[in-house]
Amino acid sequence: MKLDTIQTAINNALKTHSMTEVETLRGVVAAVKKAAIDKRCEITDELVDETLLKEQKIVQEMID
């Protein structure tokens, strides 16, 4: 997944006033940016995918 796709989803969620979705997507963008800073690399599609999987695992553990 590309970061641009997430940004587009944020814009669409803002238009529909879905604030929960906006907050979630902004959290994902922040996590991707933090991962790029921690690894000292550019934001790539692979980094976005890796971060999404990591965030999914964290949320699943919180649910369980």
C-alpha positions in Angstrom: 0.0 0.0 0.0 1.2 3.5 -0.7 1.3 6.4 1.6 -0.6 8.4 -1.0 -3.5 5.9 -0.8 -3.7 6.4 2.9 -3.6 10.2 2.5 -6.5 9.9 0.0 -8.5 7.8 2.4 -7.9 10.5 5.1 -9.3 13.2 2.7 -12.3 11.0 1.9 -13.0 10.3 5.5 -12.8 14.1 6.3 -15.4 14.7 3.6 -17.7 12.2 5.1 -17.1 13.4 8.7 -15.9 10.0 9.8 -13.6 11.2 12.6 -12.8 7.7 14.0 -11.5 6.7 10.6 -9.6 9.9 10.3 -7.9 9.4 13.6 -7.1 5.8 12.8 -5.5 6.6 9.5 -3.6 9.5 10.9 -2.2 7.1 13.5 -1.1 4.8 10.7 0.7 7.7 8.9 2.4 8.7 12.1 3.6 5.1 12.7 5.0 4.9 9.2 6.8 8.2 9.6 8.2 7.1 12.9 9.4 3.8 11.4 11.1 5.6 8.6 12.9 7.9 11.2 13.9 4.9 13.4 15.3 3.0 10.4 16.8 6.1 8.9 15.4 5.3 5.5 12.9 6.7 2.9 9.2 5.8 3.1 8.7 2.9 0.7 5.7 0.7 0.0 7.4 -2.1 1.8 7.9 0.0 4.9 4.2 1.0 4.8 3.2 -2.7 4.5 5.5 -3.7 7.3 4.2 -1.0 9.6 0.6 -1.9 8.8 1.2 -5.5 9.7 3.0 -4.5 12.9 0.1 -2.1 13.9 -2.4 -4.8 13.1 -0.6 -7.3 15.4 -0.5 -4.8 18.2 -4.3 -4.1 17.9 -5.1 -7.8 17.7 -3.1 -8.4 20.9 -5.0 -5.6 22.6 -8.3 -7.2 21.5 -7.3 -10.7 22.8 
